[in-house]
Amino acid sequence: MTGPHALDRALIEHLLERAAGFEQAPESGAGRLQGRLLATIFYEPSTRTRFSFESAMHRLGGQVLSAENATRDSSAAKGESLEDAIRVISGYADGIVLRHPELGAAERAAQAADVPVISAGDGPGHHPTQALLDLFTIKKE
């Protein structure tokens, strides 16, 4: 899920229905992702977005590998390209959440990864999960 083009209307409706179900009965998701690992890689600060993904993963029974300041604390500081980092990280995780300051970074990451990539924002570009949250809020009200 790297941009608005990645989701059609039917899938969006399905995701919103699932979200409503989890909101009504949070325990219904317990254990669904047991044994799964999610890598959260944040090249930009974003406490709410990162905590949202990480808490959801934990509530669903999964584990999180987190790089909350990837610009400083990863091999990017030594000049490693985003694509190389994603190729390596996709070998450790079942999915990747990426926040990056460059427009199109999530799409590039998705091309390099062997696992699904979810964009948590790419600079001035797309933030598809925020758009879904906005739609969910509008639909509820």
N, CA, C and O atoms as CSV, one atom per row, in Angstrom:
chain,resi,resn,atom,element,x,y,z
A,1,MET,N,N,0.856,-1.161,0.000
A,1,MET,CA,C,0.000,0.000,0.000
A,1,MET,C,C,0.906,1.228,0.000
A,1,MET,O,O,1.324,1.713,1.051
A,2,THR,N,N,1.191,1.708,-1.180
A,2,THR,CA,C,2.150,2.799,-1.312
A,2,THR,C,C,1.529,4.109,-1.786
A,2,THR,O,O,2.196,5.143,-1.798
A,3,GLY,N,N,0.273,4.072,-2.170
A,3,GLY,CA,C,-0.379,5.286,-2.632
A,3,GLY,C,C,-1.838,5.017,-2.917
A,3,GLY,O,O,-2.293,3.882,-2.781
A,4,PRO,N,N,-2.575,6.031,-3.307
A,4,PRO,CA,C,-4.011,5.871,-3.520
A,4,PRO,C,C,-4.355,4.902,-4.642
A,4,PRO,O,O,-5.433,4.309,-4.634
A,5,HIS,N,N,-3.460,4.733,-5.604
A,5,HIS,CA,C,-3.697,3.825,-6.722
A,5,HIS,C,C,-3.668,2.356,-6.290
A,5,HIS,O,O,-4.117,1.487,-7.037
A,6,ALA,N,N,-3.150,2.074,-5.108
A,6,ALA,CA,C,-2.980,0.692,-4.658
A,6,ALA,C,C,-4.283,0.070,-4.160
A,6,ALA,O,O,-4.363,-1.148,-4.001
A,7,LEU,N,N,-5.293,0.884,-3.916
A,7,LEU,CA,C,-6.541,0.381,-3.349
A,7,LEU,C,C,-7.720,0.749,-4.235
A,7,LEU,O,O,-7.887,1.909,-4.614
A,8,ASP,N,N,-8.542,-0.253,-4.564
A,8,ASP,CA,C,-9.759,0.073,-5.294
A,8,ASP,C,C,-10.895,0.275,-4.287
A,8,ASP,O,O,-10.735,0.009,-3.095
A,9,ARG,N,N,-12.025,0.740,-4.773
A,9,ARG,CA,C,-13.148,1.080,-3.890
A,9,ARG,C,C,-13.600,-0.113,-3.051
A,9,ARG,O,O,-13.876,0.037,-1.861
A,10,ALA,N,N,-13.675,-1.291,-3.660
A,10,ALA,CA,C,-14.134,-2.479,-2.929
A,10,ALA,C,C,-13.188,-2.815,-1.777
A,10,ALA,O,O,-13.638,-3.155,-0.682
A,11,LEU,N,N,-11.894,-2.721,-2.019
A,11,LEU,CA,C,-10.925,-3.012,-0.962
A,11,LEU,C,C,-10.994,-1.963,0.144
A,11,LEU,O,O,-10.895,-2.296,1.325
A,12,ILE,N,N,-11.161,-0.710,-0.232
A,12,ILE,CA,C,-11.297,0.345,0.773
A,12,ILE,C,C,-12.512,0.075,1.653
A,12,ILE,O,O,-12.423,0.162,2.878
A,13,GLU,N,N,-13.645,-0.251,1.035
A,13,GLU,CA,C,-14.858,-0.554,1.811
A,13,GLU,C,C,-14.627,-1.744,2.741
A,13,GLU,O,O,-15.054,-1.728,3.895
A,14,HIS,N,N,-13.958,-2.764,2.238
A,14,HIS,CA,C,-13.652,-3.939,3.063
A,14,HIS,C,C,-12.784,-3.553,4.258
A,14,HIS,O,O,-13.056,-3.971,5.384
A,15,LEU,N,N,-11.743,-2.761,4.020
A,15,LEU,CA,C,-10.860,-2.337,5.109
A,15,LEU,C,C,-11.607,-1.503,6.141
A,15,LEU,O,O,-11.381,-1.654,7.342
A,16,LEU,N,N,-12.488,-0.631,5.687
A,16,LEU,CA,C,-13.260,0.191,6.621
A,16,LEU,C,C,-14.209,-0.664,7.454
A,16,LEU,O,O,-14.398,-0.400,8.641
A,17,GLU,N,N,-14.806,-1.684,6.843
A,17,GLU,CA,C,-15.675,-2.603,7.590
A,17,GLU,C,C,-14.882,-3.385,8.631
A,17,GLU,O,O,-15.332,-3.550,9.765
A,18,ARG,N,N,-13.699,-3.868,8.247
A,18,ARG,CA,C,-12.840,-4.597,9.195
A,18,ARG,C,C,-12.426,-3.699,10.352
A,18,ARG,O,O,-12.424,-4.120,11.509
A,19,ALA,N,N,-12.076,-2.452,10.029
A,19,ALA,CA,C,-11.676,-1.502,11.075
A,19,ALA,C,C,-12.825,-1.260,12.049
A,19,ALA,O,O,-12.614,-1.197,13.260
A,20,ALA,N,N,-14.030,-1.127,11.526
A,20,ALA,CA,C,-15.192,-0.931,12.396
A,20,ALA,C,C,-15.393,-2.145,13.297
A,20,ALA,O,O,-15.728,-2.002,14.473
A,21,GLY,N,N,-15.189,-3.328,12.750
A,21,GLY,CA,C,-15.307,-4.545,13.551
A,21,GLY,C,C,-14.282,-4.604,14.662
A,21,GLY,O,O,-14.603,-4.975,15.791
A,22,PHE,N,N,-13.046,-4.239,14.346
A,22,PHE,CA,C,-11.997,-4.228,15.372
A,22,PHE,C,C,-12.265,-3.153,16.420
A,22,PHE,O,O,-11.957,-3.331,17.598
A,23,GLU,N,N,-12.840,-2.037,15.982
A,23,GLU,CA,C,-13.146,-0.978,16.945
A,23,GLU,C,C,-14.232,-1.435,17.919
A,23,GLU,O,O,-14.163,-1.147,19.114
A,24,GLN,N,N,-15.229,-2.146,17.406
A,24,GLN,CA,C,-16.319,-2.634,18.248
A,24,GLN,C,C,-15.881,-3.766,19.169
A,24,GLN,O,O,-16.340,-3.860,20.308
A,25,ALA,N,N,-14.990,-4.625,18.675
A,25,ALA,CA,C,-14.535,-5.793,19.452
A,25,ALA,C,C,-13.031,-5.953,19.272
A,25,ALA,O,O,-12.589,-6.815,18.513
A,26,PRO,N,N,-12.237,-5.130,19.965
A,26,PRO,CA,C,-10.781,-5.165,19.770
A,26,PRO,C,C,-10.161,-6.544,19.988
A,26,PRO,O,O,-9.170,-6.889,19.345
A,27,GLU,N,N,-10.730,-7.313,20.874
A,27,GLU,CA,C,-10.177,-8.641,21.161
A,27,GLU,C,C,-10.348,-9.614,19.997
A,27,GLU,O,O,-9.707,-10.665,19.977
A,28,SER,N,N,-11.198,-9.281,19.031
A,28,SER,CA,C,-11.435,-10.186,17.904
A,28,SER,C,C,-10.195,-10.365,17.033
A,28,SER,O,O,-10.110,-11.333,16.278
A,29,GLY,N,N,-9.241,-9.453,17.126
A,29,GLY,CA,C,-8.020,-9.571,16.336
A,29,GLY,C,C,-6.879,-10.248,17.060
A,29,GLY,O,O,-5.831,-10.509,16.469
A,30,ALA,N,N,-7.073,-10.534,18.335
A,30,ALA,CA,C,-5.987,-11.096,19.148
A,30,ALA,C,C,-5.446,-12.383,18.530
A,30,ALA,O,O,-6.207,-13.295,18.207
A,31,GLY,N,N,-4.146,-12.443,18.374
A,31,GLY,CA,C,-3.486,-13.645,17.877
A,31,GLY,C,C,-3.457,-13.807,16.370
A,31,GLY,O,O,-2.792,-14.716,15.873
A,32,ARG,N,N,-4.151,-12.962,15.625
A,32,ARG,CA,C,-4.206,-13.118,14.167
A,32,ARG,C,C,-2.836,-13.047,13.502
A,32,ARG,O,O,-2.609,-13.678,12.470
A,33,LEU,N,N,-1.930,-12.283,14.092
A,33,LEU,CA,C,-0.605,-12.126,13.485
A,33,LEU,C,C,0.498,-12.723,14.354
A,33,LEU,O,O,1.659,-12.324,14.271
A,34,GLN,N,N,0.115,-13.676,15.179
A,34,GLN,CA,C,1.108,-14.342,16.023
A,34,GLN,C,C,2.169,-15.004,15.143
A,34,GLN,O,O,1.853,-15.650,14.144
A,35,GLY,N,N,3.422,-14.833,15.531
A,35,GLY,CA,C,4.524,-15.402,14.763
A,35,GLY,C,C,4.973,-14.545,13.594
A,35,GLY,O,O,5.884,-14.929,12.860
A,36,ARG,N,N,4.351,-13.394,13.411
A,36,ARG,CA,C,4.702,-12.490,12.305
A,36,ARG,C,C,5.512,-11.310,12.828
A,36,ARG,O,O,5.349,-10.882,13.971
A,37,LEU,N,N,6.383,-10.797,11.975
A,37,LEU,CA,C,7.223,-9.643,12.312
A,37,LEU,C,C,6.941,-8.491,11.355
A,37,LEU,O,O,6.883,-8.681,10.140
A,38,LEU,N,N,6.769,-7.308,11.907
A,38,LEU,CA,C,6.586,-6.088,11.131
A,38,LEU,C,C,7.785,-5.186,11.376
A,38,LEU,O,O,8.129,-4.910,12.525
A,39,ALA,N,N,8.418,-4.728,10.314
A,39,ALA,CA,C,9.512,-3.761,10.438
A,39,ALA,C,C,8.943,-2.367,10.215
A,39,ALA,O,O,8.327,-2.103,9.182
A,40,THR,N,N,9.146,-1.478,11.178
A,40,THR,CA,C,8.751,-0.085,11.011
A,40,THR,C,C,10.025,0.729,10.837
A,40,THR,O,O,10.885,0.756,11.717
A,41,ILE,N,N,10.134,1.389,9.692
A,41,ILE,CA,C,11.349,2.117,9.337
A,41,ILE,C,C,10.966,3.578,9.099
A,41,ILE,O,O,10.304,3.911,8.116
A,42,PHE,N,N,11.391,4.428,10.008
A,42,PHE,CA,C,11.015,5.833,9.955
A,42,PHE,C,C,12.245,6.702,9.746
A,42,PHE,O,O,13.092,6.826,10.631
A,43,TYR,N,N,12.332,7.303,8.560
A,43,TYR,CA,C,13.401,8.237,8.236
A,43,TYR,C,C,13.018,9.659,8.646
A,43,TYR,O,O,13.836,10.576,8.567
A,44,GLU,N,N,11.780,9.835,9.080
A,44,GLU,CA,C,11.275,11.110,9.582
A,44,GLU,C,C,10.571,10.846,10.906
A,44,GLU,O,O,10.024,9.761,11.105
A,45,PRO,N,N,10.575,11.820,11.818
A,45,PRO,CA,C,9.865,11.615,13.077
A,45,PRO,C,C,8.357,11.583,12.872
A,45,PRO,O,O,7.812,12.359,12.088
A,46,SER,N,N,7.693,10.685,13.577
A,46,SER,CA,C,6.238,10.597,13.529
A,46,SER,C,C,5.767,9.668,14.631
A,46,SER,O,O,5.527,8.484,14.394
A,47,THR,N,N,5.639,10.193,15.805
A,47,THR,CA,C,5.285,9.376,16.960
A,47,THR,C,C,3.922,8.714,16.802
A,47,THR,O,O,3.804,7.505,17.004
A,48,ARG,N,N,2.888,9.480,16.444
A,48,ARG,CA,C,1.536,8.916,16.366
A,48,ARG,C,C,1.430,7.816,15.316
A,48,ARG,O,O,0.853,6.759,15.572
A,49,THR,N,N,1.986,8.065,14.137
A,49,THR,CA,C,1.895,7.063,13.074
A,49,THR,C,C,2.653,5.799,13.462
A,49,THR,O,O,2.142,4.692,13.291
A,50,ARG,N,N,3.859,5.953,13.980
A,50,ARG,CA,C,4.661,4.785,14.362
A,50,ARG,C,C,3.972,4.013,15.481
A,50,ARG,O,O,3.854,2.790,15.406
A,51,PHE,N,N,3.520,4.708,16.509
A,51,PHE,CA,C,2.847,4.022,17.615
A,51,PHE,C,C,1.562,3.339,17.148
A,51,PHE,O,O,1.219,2.267,17.647
A,52,SER,N,N,0.853,3.942,16.201
A,52,SER,CA,C,-0.377,3.322,15.688
A,52,SER,C,C,-0.082,1.969,15.059
A,52,SER,O,O,-0.756,0.981,15.350
A,53,PHE,N,N,0.924,1.928,14.197
A,53,PHE,CA,C,1.283,0.662,13.557
A,53,PHE,C,C,1.819,-0.342,14.569
A,53,PHE,O,O,1.429,-1.510,14.555
A,54,GLU,N,N,2.702,0.105,15.436
A,54,GLU,CA,C,3.332,-0.817,16.373
A,54,GLU,C,C,2.335,-1.352,17.394
A,54,GLU,O,O,2.370,-2.538,17.721
A,55,SER,N,N,1.450,-0.501,17.901
A,55,SER,CA,C,0.467,-0.995,18.869
A,55,SER,C,C,-0.520,-1.945,18.198
A,55,SER,O,O,-0.925,-2.939,18.800
A,56,ALA,N,N,-0.910,-1.653,16.957
A,56,ALA,CA,C,-1.812,-2.560,16.235
A,56,ALA,C,C,-1.163,-3.926,16.043
A,56,ALA,O,O,-1.807,-4.957,16.236
A,57,MET,N,N,0.106,-3.931,15.665
A,57,MET,CA,C,0.803,-5.205,15.466
A,57,MET,C,C,0.851,-6.005,16.761
A,57,MET,O,O,0.596,-7.210,16.759
A,58,HIS,N,N,1.174,-5.342,17.859
A,58,HIS,CA,C,1.216,-6.032,19.154
A,58,HIS,C,C,-0.169,-6.547,19.551
A,58,HIS,O,O,-0.294,-7.670,20.038
A,59,ARG,N,N,-1.200,-5.740,19.348
A,59,ARG,CA,C,-2.562,-6.160,19.712
A,59,ARG,C,C,-3.028,-7.355,18.882
A,59,ARG,O,O,-3.859,-8.144,19.330
A,60,LEU,N,N,-2.488,-7.478,17.677
A,60,LEU,CA,C,-2.841,-8.610,16.818
A,60,LEU,C,C,-1.934,-9.816,17.052
A,60,LEU,O,O,-2.048,-10.828,16.360
A,61,GLY,N,N,-1.040,-9.707,18.022
A,61,GLY,CA,C,-0.207,-10.844,18.402
A,61,GLY,C,C,1.148,-10.906,17.742
A,61,GLY,O,O,1.902,-11.849,17.981
A,62,GLY,N,N,1.483,-9.928,16.913
A,62,GLY,CA,C,2.766,-9.929,16.221
A,62,GLY,C,C,3.842,-9.185,16.987
A,62,GLY,O,O,3.604,-8.641,18.066
A,63,GLN,N,N,5.020,-9.174,16.407
A,63,GLN,CA,C,6.170,-8.481,16.986
A,63,GLN,C,C,6.626,-7.384,16.028
A,63,GLN,O,O,6.292,-7.399,14.843
A,64,VAL,N,N,7.395,-6.432,16.559
A,64,VAL,CA,C,7.843,-5.287,15.770
A,64,VAL,C,C,9.354,-5.144,15.848
A,64,VAL,O,O,9.947,-5.230,16.923
A,65,LEU,N,N,9.964,-4.925,14.691
A,65,LEU,CA,C,11.363,-4.510,14.589
A,65,LEU,C,C,11.312,-3.042,14.195
A,65,LEU,O,O,10.753,-2.707,13.151
A,66,SER,N,N,11.882,-2.159,15.006
A,66,SER,CA,C,11.682,-0.738,14.787
A,66,SER,C,C,12.979,0.024,14.571
A,66,SER,O,O,13.952,-0.147,15.306
A,67,ALA,N,N,12.972,0.868,13.549
A,67,ALA,CA,C,14.040,1.848,13.335
A,67,ALA,C,C,13.350,3.204,13.338
A,67,ALA,O,O,12.878,3.675,12.303
A,68,GLU,N,N,13.295,3.826,14.514
A,68,GLU,CA,C,12.529,5.066,14.623
A,68,GLU,C,C,13.275,6.288,14.113
A,68,GLU,O,O,12.656,7.325,13.873
A,69,ASN,N,N,14.579,6.194,13.944
A,69,ASN,CA,C,15.358,7.279,13.346
A,69,ASN,C,C,16.339,6.651,12.364
A,69,ASN,O,O,17.549,6.639,12.592
A,70,ALA,N,N,15.799,6.135,11.281
A,70,ALA,CA,C,16.605,5.368,10.329
A,70,ALA,C,C,17.677,6.209,9.649
A,70,ALA,O,O,18.705,5.673,9.233
A,71,THR,N,N,17.460,7.497,9.530
A,71,THR,CA,C,18.481,8.349,8.920
A,71,THR,C,C,19.761,8.326,9.746
A,71,THR,O,O,20.863,8.324,9.196
A,72,ARG,N,N,19.612,8.307,11.057
A,72,ARG,CA,C,20.759,8.338,11.957
A,72,ARG,C,C,21.212,6.947,12.398
A,72,ARG,O,O,22.410,6.682,12.495
A,73,ASP,N,N,20.251,6.059,12.664
A,73,ASP,CA,C,20.556,4.793,13.328
A,73,ASP,C,C,20.601,3.578,12.416
A,73,ASP,O,O,20.597,2.450,12.908
A,74,SER,N,N,20.642,3.768,11.125
A,74,SER,CA,C,20.710,2.628,10.210
A,74,SER,C,C,21.912,2.806,9.293
A,74,SER,O,O,22.667,3.770,9.414
A,75,SER,N,N,22.072,1.877,8.392
A,75,SER,CA,C,23.184,1.970,7.440
A,75,SER,C,C,23.019,3.118,6.455
A,75,SER,O,O,23.931,3.411,5.683
A,76,ALA,N,N,21.857,3.772,6.477
A,76,ALA,CA,C,21.684,4.976,5.655
A,76,ALA,C,C,22.701,6.032,6.065
A,76,ALA,O,O,23.158,6.820,5.236
A,77,ALA,N,N,23.052,6.044,7.347
A,77,ALA,CA,C,24.052,7.000,7.837
A,77,ALA,C,C,25.414,6.752,7.195
A,77,ALA,O,O,26.261,7.644,7.146
A,78,LYS,N,N,25.614,5.525,6.702
A,78,LYS,CA,C,26.880,5.186,6.039
A,78,LYS,C,C,26.753,5.207,4.520
A,78,LYS,O,O,27.677,4.814,3.808
A,79,GLY,N,N,25.597,5.669,4.026
A,79,GLY,CA,C,25.422,5.804,2.592
A,79,GLY,C,C,24.661,4.678,1.916
A,79,GLY,O,O,24.565,4.669,0.689
A,80,GLU,N,N,24.116,3.730,2.666
A,80,GLU,CA,C,23.354,2.643,2.048
A,80,GLU,C,C,22.091,3.200,1.400
A,80,GLU,O,O,21.412,4.047,1.982
A,81,SER,N,N,21.783,2.734,0.216
A,81,SER,CA,C,20.583,3.202,-0.479
A,81,SER,C,C,19.332,2.632,0.180
A,81,SER,O,O,19.380,1.609,0.863
A,82,LEU,N,N,18.223,3.311,-0.039
A,82,LEU,CA,C,16.941,2.838,0.474
A,82,LEU,C,C,16.646,1.442,-0.062
A,82,LEU,O,O,16.221,0.559,0.684
A,83,GLU,N,N,16.873,1.247,-1.356
A,83,GLU,CA,C,16.565,-0.046,-1.970
A,83,GLU,C,C,17.383,-1.174,-1.349
A,83,GLU,O,O,16.849,-2.252,-1.089
A,84,ASP,N,N,18.668,-0.939,-1.110
A,84,ASP,CA,C,19.500,-1.976,-0.489
A,84,ASP,C,C,19.026,-2.275,0.928
A,84,ASP,O,O,18.951,-3.437,1.329
A,85,ALA,N,N,18.711,-1.238,1.679
A,85,ALA,CA,C,18.224,-1.438,3.048
A,85,ALA,C,C,16.936,-2.255,3.046
A,85,ALA,O,O,16.778,-3.173,3.850
A,86,ILE,N,N,16.025,-1.925,2.150
A,86,ILE,CA,C,14.737,-2.621,2.088
A,86,ILE,C,C,14.931,-4.080,1.684
A,86,ILE,O,O,14.273,-4.963,2.235
A,87,ARG,N,N,15.818,-4.345,0.738
A,87,ARG,CA,C,16.078,-5.737,0.346
A,87,ARG,C,C,16.532,-6.561,1.549
A,87,ARG,O,O,16.068,-7.684,1.746
A,88,VAL,N,N,17.428,-6.011,2.345
A,88,VAL,CA,C,17.926,-6.729,3.522
A,88,VAL,C,C,16.828,-6.877,4.569
A,88,VAL,O,O,16.604,-7.974,5.081
A,89,ILE,N,N,16.145,-5.785,4.889
A,89,ILE,CA,C,15.118,-5.806,5.931
A,89,ILE,C,C,13.968,-6.727,5.552
A,89,ILE,O,O,13.378,-7.360,6.427
A,90,SER,N,N,13.640,-6.814,4.278
A,90,SER,CA,C,12.532,-7.688,3.878
A,90,SER,C,C,12.856,-9.159,4.109
A,90,SER,O,O,11.956,-9.998,4.098
A,91,GLY,N,N,14.125,-9.478,4.319
A,91,GLY,CA,C,14.498,-10.838,4.690
A,91,GLY,C,C,14.254,-11.146,6.159
A,91,GLY,O,O,14.241,-12.310,6.560
A,92,TYR,N,N,14.062,-10.112,6.957
A,92,TYR,CA,C,13.843,-10.290,8.397
A,92,TYR,C,C,12.383,-10.193,8.805
A,92,TYR,O,O,12.001,-10.707,9.856
A,93,ALA,N,N,11.562,-9.544,7.993
A,93,ALA,CA,C,10.200,-9.212,8.401
A,93,ALA,C,C,9.173,-9.746,7.404
A,93,ALA,O,O,9.492,-10.070,6.260
A,94,ASP,N,N,7.932,-9.827,7.878
A,94,ASP,CA,C,6.823,-10.260,7.033
A,94,ASP,C,C,6.131,-9.082,6.351
A,94,ASP,O,O,5.310,-9.271,5.453
A,95,GLY,N,N,6.461,-7.889,6.773
A,95,GLY,CA,C,5.916,-6.671,6.196
A,95,GLY,C,C,6.739,-5.492,6.661
A,95,GLY,O,O,7.425,-5.560,7.681
A,96,ILE,N,N,6.666,-4.400,5.902
A,96,ILE,CA,C,7.442,-3.204,6.212
A,96,ILE,C,C,6.523,-1.986,6.180
A,96,ILE,O,O,5.739,-1.807,5.248
A,97,VAL,N,N,6.632,-1.159,7.207
A,97,VAL,CA,C,5.995,0.155,7.218
A,97,VAL,C,C,7.113,1.173,7.060
A,97,VAL,O,O,8.074,1.168,7.829
A,98,LEU,N,N,6.991,2.041,6.071
A,98,LEU,CA,C,8.059,2.991,5.754
A,98,LEU,C,C,7.552,4.419,5.772
A,98,LEU,O,O,6.531,4.735,5.160
A,99,ARG,N,N,8.268,5.276,6.473
A,99,ARG,CA,C,8.054,6.728,6.375
A,99,ARG,C,C,9.378,7.325,5.922
A,99,ARG,O,O,10.424,7.100,6.531
A,100,HIS,N,N,9.307,8.095,4.835
A,100,HIS,CA,C,10.531,8.604,4.215
A,100,HIS,C,C,10.271,10.010,3.674
A,100,HIS,O,O,9.159,10.292,3.227
A,101,PRO,N,N,11.257,10.889,3.701
A,101,PRO,CA,C,11.024,12.261,3.248
A,101,PRO,C,C,10.958,12.442,1.731
A,101,PRO,O,O,10.538,13.500,1.263
A,102,GLU,N,N,11.360,11.443,0.958
A,102,GLU,CA,C,11.408,11.603,-0.500
A,102,GLU,C,C,10.129,11.121,-1.172
A,102,GLU,O,O,9.642,10.023,-0.899
A,103,LEU,N,N,9.601,11.947,-2.043
A,103,LEU,CA,C,8.443,11.589,-2.847
A,103,LEU,C,C,8.762,10.331,-3.655
A,103,LEU,O,O,9.793,10.271,-4.325
A,104,GLY,N,N,7.894,9.337,-3.597
A,104,GLY,CA,C,8.088,8.107,-4.353
A,104,GLY,C,C,8.917,7.051,-3.649
A,104,GLY,O,O,9.120,5.967,-4.196
A,105,ALA,N,N,9.402,7.338,-2.447
A,105,ALA,CA,C,10.252,6.383,-1.729
A,105,ALA,C,C,9.510,5.083,-1.421
A,105,ALA,O,O,10.095,4.004,-1.512
A,106,ALA,N,N,8.249,5.175,-1.064
A,106,ALA,CA,C,7.490,3.965,-0.734
A,106,ALA,C,C,7.348,3.060,-1.952
A,106,ALA,O,O,7.450,1.838,-1.837
A,107,GLU,N,N,7.117,3.651,-3.103
A,107,GLU,CA,C,7.003,2.863,-4.336
A,107,GLU,C,C,8.333,2.193,-4.667
A,107,GLU,O,O,8.357,1.026,-5.060
A,108,ARG,N,N,9.432,2.916,-4.513
A,108,ARG,CA,C,10.757,2.329,-4.743
A,108,ARG,C,C,11.011,1.190,-3.761
A,108,ARG,O,O,11.561,0.153,-4.133
A,109,ALA,N,N,10.615,1.384,-2.521
A,109,ALA,CA,C,10.796,0.340,-1.511
A,109,ALA,C,C,9.976,-0.893,-1.866
A,109,ALA,O,O,10.456,-2.020,-1.737
A,110,ALA,N,N,8.752,-0.685,-2.309
A,110,ALA,CA,C,7.896,-1.816,-2.675
A,110,ALA,C,C,8.500,-2.615,-3.824
A,110,ALA,O,O,8.384,-3.840,-3.857
A,111,GLN,N,N,9.140,-1.932,-4.760
A,111,GLN,CA,C,9.788,-2.622,-5.878
A,111,GLN,C,C,10.976,-3.451,-5.407
A,111,GLN,O,O,11.258,-4.506,-5.976
A,112,ALA,N,N,11.670,-2.989,-4.380
A,112,ALA,CA,C,12.871,-3.678,-3.889
A,112,ALA,C,C,12.556,-4.785,-2.892
A,112,ALA,O,O,13.365,-5.695,-2.705
A,113,ALA,N,N,11.405,-4.722,-2.254
A,113,ALA,CA,C,11.078,-5.640,-1.158
A,113,ALA,C,C,10.540,-6.977,-1.647
A,113,ALA,O,O,9.965,-7.083,-2.730
A,114,ASP,N,N,10.745,-7.987,-0.819
A,114,ASP,CA,C,10.154,-9.306,-1.048
A,114,ASP,C,C,8.906,-9.503,-0.199
A,114,ASP,O,O,8.304,-10.577,-0.221
A,115,VAL,N,N,8.515,-8.480,0.547
A,115,VAL,CA,C,7.341,-8.526,1.421
A,115,VAL,C,C,6.507,-7.269,1.167
A,115,VAL,O,O,7.003,-6.323,0.555
A,116,PRO,N,N,5.255,-7.241,1.622
A,116,PRO,CA,C,4.434,-6.040,1.428
A,116,PRO,C,C,5.026,-4.815,2.124
A,116,PRO,O,O,5.601,-4.912,3.208
A,117,VAL,N,N,4.872,-3.664,1.474
A,117,VAL,CA,C,5.322,-2.385,2.028
A,117,VAL,C,C,4.103,-1.477,2.173
A,117,VAL,O,O,3.302,-1.338,1.248
A,118,ILE,N,N,3.980,-0.869,3.338
A,118,ILE,CA,C,2.919,0.100,3.603
A,118,ILE,C,C,3.575,1.461,3.778
A,118,ILE,O,O,4.493,1.620,4.583
A,119,SER,N,N,3.102,2.431,3.029
A,119,SER,CA,C,3.627,3.787,3.159
A,119,SER,C,C,3.000,4.467,4.365
A,119,SER,O,O,1.778,4.506,4.508
A,120,ALA,N,N,3.849,5.000,5.226
A,120,ALA,CA,C,3.403,5.819,6.355
A,120,ALA,C,C,3.711,7.283,6.048
A,120,ALA,O,O,3.869,8.103,6.953
A,121,GLY,N,N,3.793,7.591,4.762
A,121,GLY,CA,C,4.079,8.943,4.301
A,121,GLY,C,C,5.408,9.008,3.586
A,121,GLY,O,O,6.405,8.455,4.051
A,122,ASP,N,N,5.418,9.686,2.449
A,122,ASP,CA,C,6.685,9.889,1.741
A,122,ASP,C,C,6.808,11.348,1.332
A,122,ASP,O,O,6.443,11.744,0.225
A,123,GLY,N,N,7.331,12.129,2.260
A,123,GLY,CA,C,7.538,13.550,2.021
A,123,GLY,C,C,6.241,14.251,1.668
A,123,GLY,O,O,5.236,14.091,2.360
A,124,PRO,N,N,6.259,15.024,0.596
A,124,PRO,CA,C,5.055,15.746,0.196
A,124,PRO,C,C,4.065,14.853,-0.556
A,124,PRO,O,O,3.033,15.331,-1.026
A,125,GLY,N,N,4.374,13.569,-0.671
A,125,GLY,CA,C,3.546,12.647,-1.451
A,125,GLY,C,C,2.411,12.037,-0.656
A,125,GLY,O,O,1.754,12.702,0.144
A,126,HIS,N,N,2.202,10.777,-0.893
A,126,HIS,CA,C,1.043,10.069,-0.371
A,126,HIS,C,C,1.248,9.576,1.055
A,126,HIS,O,O,2.353,9.233,1.475
A,127,HIS,N,N,0.144,9.556,1.772
A,127,HIS,CA,C,0.095,8.970,3.114
A,127,HIS,C,C,-1.205,8.155,3.136
A,127,HIS,O,O,-2.181,8.568,3.762
A,128,PRO,N,N,-1.221,6.995,2.451
A,128,PRO,CA,C,-2.478,6.270,2.245
A,128,PRO,C,C,-3.161,5.817,3.526
A,128,PRO,O,O,-4.389,5.759,3.575
A,129,THR,N,N,-2.402,5.497,4.558
A,129,THR,CA,C,-3.051,5.062,5.797
A,129,THR,C,C,-3.743,6.231,6.482
A,129,THR,O,O,-4.773,6.039,7.128
A,130,GLN,N,N,-3.203,7.429,6.355
A,130,GLN,CA,C,-3.885,8.612,6.904
A,130,GLN,C,C,-5.176,8.854,6.137
A,130,GLN,O,O,-6.193,9.213,6.730
A,131,ALA,N,N,-5.142,8.663,4.829
A,131,ALA,CA,C,-6.355,8.818,4.025
A,131,ALA,C,C,-7.418,7.810,4.455
A,131,ALA,O,O,-8.599,8.148,4.537
A,132,LEU,N,N,-7.003,6.570,4.729
A,132,LEU,CA,C,-7.959,5.563,5.202
A,132,LEU,C,C,-8.538,5.950,6.556
A,132,LEU,O,O,-9.739,5.801,6.786
A,133,LEU,N,N,-7.696,6.443,7.447
A,133,LEU,CA,C,-8.179,6.883,8.755
A,133,LEU,C,C,-9.172,8.029,8.598
A,133,LEU,O,O,-10.196,8.062,9.281
A,134,ASP,N,N,-8.877,8.962,7.708
A,134,ASP,CA,C,-9.794,10.075,7.460
A,134,ASP,C,C,-11.134,9.565,6.935
A,134,ASP,O,O,-12.188,10.016,7.385
A,135,LEU,N,N,-11.102,8.629,5.989
A,135,LEU,CA,C,-12.343,8.046,5.464
A,135,LEU,C,C,-13.122,7.322,6.550
A,135,LEU,O,O,-14.346,7.431,6.622
A,136,PHE,N,N,-12.414,6.584,7.393
A,136,PHE,CA,C,-13.053,5.859,8.493
A,136,PHE,C,C,-13.761,6.841,9.429
A,136,PHE,O,O,-14.894,6.603,9.846
A,137,THR,N,N,-13.093,7.932,9.751
A,137,THR,CA,C,-13.669,8.942,10.645
A,137,THR,C,C,-14.895,9.588,10.011
A,137,THR,O,O,-15.915,9.765,10.675
A,138,ILE,N,N,-14.803,9.937,8.743
A,138,ILE,CA,C,-15.933,10.549,8.040
A,138,ILE,C,C,-17.112,9.588,7.994
A,138,ILE,O,O,-18.253,9.991,8.221
A,139,LYS,N,N,-16.845,8.328,7.702
A,139,LYS,CA,C,-17.916,7.333,7.601
A,139,LYS,C,C,-18.622,7.140,8.940
A,139,LYS,O,O,-19.839,6.960,8.985
A,140,LYS,N,N,-17.856,7.177,10.029
A,140,LYS,CA,C,-18.442,7.022,11.364
A,140,LYS,C,C,-19.352,8.190,11.719
A,140,LYS,O,O,-20.392,8.010,12.354
A,141,GLU,N,N,-18.958,9.366,11.310
A,141,GLU,CA,C,-19.712,10.565,11.688
A,141,GLU,C,C,-20.768,10.833,10.665
A,141,GLU,O,O,-21.519,11.800,10.793
